[in-house]
Amino acid sequence: MAEHNELGKLGEQIAADYLLRNGYTILKRNYYLDKAEIDIIAQKERKTLVIVEVKTRNSDFFGDPQDFVTPSKIKLLVKAANEYVISNDLDLDVRFDIIAIIKNKTLEKIEHFEDAFYHF
């Protein structure tokens, strides 16, 4: 597996552990719909489904990890979240979060951006 793929998987595990420590329930990891992937689907409050995009980098040299969530990625996340809600017959509010992680040999930094973007 490519090194960046390993870092991405490690970041997703760090994010899942972080969410669990902070009172979230993980409903699904790596939910796929066509070209879209939701890294983590979670819930904390009963009425809110939390769609989490995890971005992991080994440094912020090229920019903060959260800056790499592009408009096209947001569009795919919204599409996949909509399908998840419909296929599971859920009547919940949906929130989109980003967990940005910088992880290298000397640093592990986690930032959680709640309501990082709004679906339209």
Contact map, one row per residue, 1 for C-alpha under 8 A:
111011000000000000000000000000000000000000000000000000000000000000000000000000000000000000000000000000000000000000000000
111111000000000000000000000000000000000000000000000000000000000000000000000000000000000000000000000000000000000000000000
111111100000000000000000000000000000000000000000000000000000000000000000000000000000000000000000000000000000000000000000
011111110000000000000000000000000000000000000000000000000000000000000000000000000000000000000000000000000000000000000000
111111111000000000000000000000000000000000000000000000000000000000000000000000000000000000000000000000000000000000000000
111111111100000000000000000000000000000000000000000000000000000000000000000000000000000000000000000000000000000000000000
001111111110000000000000000000000000000000000000000000011100000000000000000000000000000000000000000000000000000000000000
000111111111000000000000000000000000000000000000000000111000000000000000000000000000000000000000000000000000000000000000
000011111111100000000000000000000000000000000000000000000000000000000000000000000000000000000000000000000000000000000000
000001111111110000000000000000000000000000000000000000000000000000000000000000000000000000000000000000000000000000000000
000000111111111000000000000000000000000000000000000001110000000000000000000000000000000000000000000010100000000000000000
000000011111111100000000000000000000001100000000000001000000000000000000000000000000000000000000000000000000000000000000
000000001111111110000000000000000000000000000000000000000000000000000000000000000000000000000000000000000000000000000000
000000000111111111000000000000000000000000000000000000000000000000000000000000000000000000000000000000000000000000000000
000000000011111111100000000000000000000000000000000001000000000000000000000000000000000000000000001000000000010000000000
000000000001111111110000010000000000000100000000000000000000000000000000000000000000000000000000000000000000000000000000
000000000000111111111000000000000000000000000000000000000000000000000000000000000000000000000000000000000000000000000000
000000000000011111111100000000000000000000000000000000000000000000000000000000000000000000000000000000000000000000000000
000000000000001111111111110000000000000000000000000000000000000000000000000000000000000000000000000000000000000000000000
000000000000000111111111110000000000000000000000000000000000000000000000000000000000000000000000000000000000000000000000
000000000000000011111111000000000000000000000000000000000000000000000000000000000000000000000000000000000000000000000000
000000000000000001111111000000000000000000000000000000000000000000000000000000000000000000000000000000000000000000000000
000000000000000000111111100000000000000000010000000000000000000000000000000000000000000000000000000000000000000000000000
000000000000000000111111110000000000000001110000000000000000000000000000000000000000000000000000000000000000000000000000
000000000000000000110011111000000000000001110000000000000000000000000000000000000000000000000000000000000000000000000000
000000000000000100110001111110000000000111100000000000000000000000000000000000000000000000000000000000000000000000000000
000000000000000000000000111110000000000111100000000000000000000000000000000000000000000000000000000000000000000000000000
000000000000000000000000011111100000000111000000000000000000000000000000000000000000000000000000000000000000000000000000
000000000000000000000000011111100000011110000000000000000000000000000000000000000000000000000000000000000000000000000000
000000000000000000000000000111110000111100000000000000000000000000000000000000000000000000000000000000000000000000000000
000000000000000000000000000111111000111110000000000000000000000000000000000000000000000000000000000000000000000000000000
000000000000000000000000000001111111110000000000000000000000000000000000000000010000000000000000000000000000000000000000
000000000000000000000000000000111111100000000000000000000000000000000000000000010010000000000000000000000000000000000000
000000000000000000000000000000011111000000000000000000000000000000000000000000000000000000000000000000000000000000000000
000000000000000000000000000000011111100000000000000000000000000000000000000100000000000000000000000000000000000000000000
000000000000000000000000000000011111110000000000000000000000000000000000100110110000000000000000000000000000000000000000
000000000000000000000000000001111011111000000000000000000000000000000000000110010000000000000000000000000000000000000000
000000000000000000000000000011110001111110000000001110000000000000000000000010011000000000000000000000000000000000000000
000000000001000000000000000011100000111110000000001111000000000000000000000000000000000000000000000000000000000000000000
000000000001000100000000011111100000011111000000001111000000000000000000000000000000000000000000000000000000000000000000
000000000000000000000000011110100000011111100000111100000000000000000000000000000000000000000000000000000000000000000000
000000000000000000000001111100000000000111110000111100000000000000000000000000000000000000000000000000000000000000000000
000000000000000000000001111000000000000011111101110000000000000000000000000000000000000000000000000000000000000000000000
000000000000000000000011100000000000000001111101110000000000000000000000000000000000000000000000000000000000000000000000
000000000000000000000000000000000000000000111111100000000000000000000000000000000000000000000000000000000000000000000000
000000000000000000000000000000000000000000111111000000000000000000000000000000000000000000000000000000000000000000000000
000000000000000000000000000000000000000000001111100000000000000000000000000000000000000000111000000000000000000000000000
000000000000000000000000000000000000000000111111110000000000000000000000000000000000000000011110000000000000000000000000
000000000000000000000000000000000000000011111011111000000000000000000000000000000000000000011110000000000000000000000000
000000000000000000000000000000000000000011110001111100000000000000000000000000000000000000000111100000000000000000000000
000000000000000000000000000000000000011111000000111110000000000000000000000000001000000000000111100000000000000000000000
000000000000000000000000000000000000011111000000011111000000000000000000000000000000000000000001111000000000000000000000
000000000000000000000000000000000000011100000000001111100000000000000000000000000000000000000001111000000000000000000000
000000000011001000000000000000000000001100000000000111110000000000000000000000000000000000000000011110000000000000000000
000000010010000000000000000000000000000000000000000011111000000011011000000000000000000000000000011110000000000000000000
000000110010000000000000000000000000000000000000000001111100000010000000000000000000000000000000000111100000000000000000
000000110000000000000000000000000000000000000000000000111111000010000000000000000000000000000000000011100000000000000000
000000100000000000000000000000000000000000000000000000011111000000000000000000000000000000000000000001110000000000000000
000000000000000000000000000000000000000000000000000000001111110000000000000000000000000000000000000001110000000000000000
000000000000000000000000000000000000000000000000000000001111111110000000000000000000000000000000000001000000000000000000
000000000000000000000000000000000000000000000000000000000011111100000000000000000000000000000000000000000000000000000000
000000000000000000000000000000000000000000000000000000000011111100000000000000000000000000000000000000000000000000000000
000000000000000000000000000000000000000000000000000000000001111110100000000000000000000000000000000000000000000000000000
000000000000000000000000000000000000000000000000000000000001111111110000000000000000000000000000000100000000000000000000
000000000000000000000000000000000000000000000000000000111001001111111000000000000000000000000000000111000000000000000000
000000000000000000000000000000000000000000000000000000100000000111111000000000000000000000000000011100000000000000000000
000000000000000000000000000000000000000000000000000000000000001111111100000000000000000000000000000000000000000000000000
000000000000000000000000000000000000000000000000000000100000000111111100000000000000000000000000000000000000000000000000
000000000000000000000000000000000000000000000000000000100000000011111110110000000000000000000000000000000000000000000000
000000000000000000000000000000000000000000000000000000000000000000111111110000000000000000000000000000000000000000000000
000000000000000000000000000000000000000000000000000000000000000000001111111000000000000000000000000000000000000000000000
000000000000000000000000000000000000000000000000000000000000000000000111111100000000000000000000000000000000000000000000
000000000000000000000000000000000001000000000000000000000000000000001111111110000000000000000000000000000000000000000000
000000000000000000000000000000000000000000000000000000000000000000001111111111000000000000000000000000000000000000000000
000000000000000000000000000000000000000000000000000000000000000000000011111111100000000000000000000000000000000000000000
000000000000000000000000000000000011100000000000000000000000000000000001111111110000000000000000000000000000000000000000
000000000000000000000000000000000001110000000000000000000000000000000000111111111000000000000000000000000000000000000000
000000000000000000000000000000000000000000000000000000000000000000000000011111111100000000000000000000000000000000000010
000000000000000000000000000000000001000000000000000000000000000000000000001111111110000000000000000000000000000000000000
000000000000000000000000000000011001110000000000000000000000000000000000000111111111000000000000000000000000000000000000
000000000000000000000000000000000000010000000000001000000000000000000000000011111111100000000000000000000000000000000000
000000000000000000000000000000000000000000000000000000000000000000000000000001111111110000000000000000000000000000000000
000000000000000000000000000000001000000000000000000000000000000000000000000000111111111000000000000000000000000000000000
000000000000000000000000000000000000000000000000000000000000000000000000000000011111111100000000000000000000000000000000
000000000000000000000000000000000000000000000000000000000000000000000000000000001111111111100000000000000000000000000000
000000000000000000000000000000000000000000000000000000000000000000000000000000000111111111000000000000000000000000000000
000000000000000000000000000000000000000000000000000000000000000000000000000000000011111111000000000000000000000000000000
000000000000000000000000000000000000000000000000000000000000000000000000000000000001111111000000000000000000000000000000
000000000000000000000000000000000000000000000000000000000000000000000000000000000000111111100000000000000000000000000000
000000000000000000000000000000000000000000000000000000000000000000000000000000000000111111110000000000000000000000000000
000000000000000000000000000000000000000000000010000000000000000000000000000000000000100011111000000000000000000000000000
000000000000000000000000000000000000000000000011100000000000000000000000000000000000000001111100000000000000000000000000
000000000000000000000000000000000000000000000011100000000000000000000000000000000000000000111110000000000000000000000000
000000000000000000000000000000000000000000000001111000000000000000000000000000000000000000011111000000000000000000000000
000000000000000000000000000000000000000000000001111000000000000000000000000000000000000000001111100000000000000001100100
000000000000000000000000000000000000000000000000011110000000000000000000000000000000000000000111110000000000000001111100
000000000000000000000000000000000000000000000000011110000000000000000000000000000000000000000011111000000000000111111000
000000000000000000000000000000000000000000000000000111100000000001000000000000000000000000000001111100000000000111010000
000000000000001000000000000000000000000000000000000111100000000001000000000000000000000000000000111110000000011110000000
000000000000000000000000000000000000000000000000000001110000000111000000000000000000000000000000011111000000011110000000
000000000010000000000000000000000000000000000000000001111000000010000000000000000000000000000000001111100001111000000000
000000000000000000000000000000000000000000000000000000011111000010000000000000000000000000000000000111110011110000000000
000000000010000000000000000000000000000000000000000000011110000000000000000000000000000000000000000011111111100000000000
000000000000000000000000000000000000000000000000000000000110000000000000000000000000000000000000000001111111000000000000
000000000000000000000000000000000000000000000000000000000000000000000000000000000000000000000000000000111110000000000000
000000000000000000000000000000000000000000000000000000000000000000000000000000000000000000000000000000111111000000000000
000000000000000000000000000000000000000000000000000000000000000000000000000000000000000000000000000001111111100000000000
000000000000000000000000000000000000000000000000000000000000000000000000000000000000000000000000000011110111110000000000
000000000000000000000000000000000000000000000000000000000000000000000000000000000000000000000000000011100011111000000000
000000000000001000000000000000000000000000000000000000000000000000000000000000000000000000000000001111000001111100000000
000000000000000000000000000000000000000000000000000000000000000000000000000000000000000000000000001110000000111110000000
000000000000000000000000000000000000000000000000000000000000000000000000000000000000000000000000111100000000011111000000
000000000000000000000000000000000000000000000000000000000000000000000000000000000000000000000000111100000000001111110000
000000000000000000000000000000000000000000000000000000000000000000000000000000000000000000000011110000000000000111110000
000000000000000000000000000000000000000000000000000000000000000000000000000000000000000000000011100000000000000011111100
000000000000000000000000000000000000000000000000000000000000000000000000000000000000000000000001110000000000000011111100
000000000000000000000000000000000000000000000000000000000000000000000000000000000000000000000001100000000000000000111110
000000000000000000000000000000000000000000000000000000000000000000000000000000000000000000000011000000000000000000111111
000000000000000000000000000000000000000000000000000000000000000000000000000001000000000000000000000000000000000000001111
000000000000000000000000000000000000000000000000000000000000000000000000000000000000000000000000000000000000000000000111
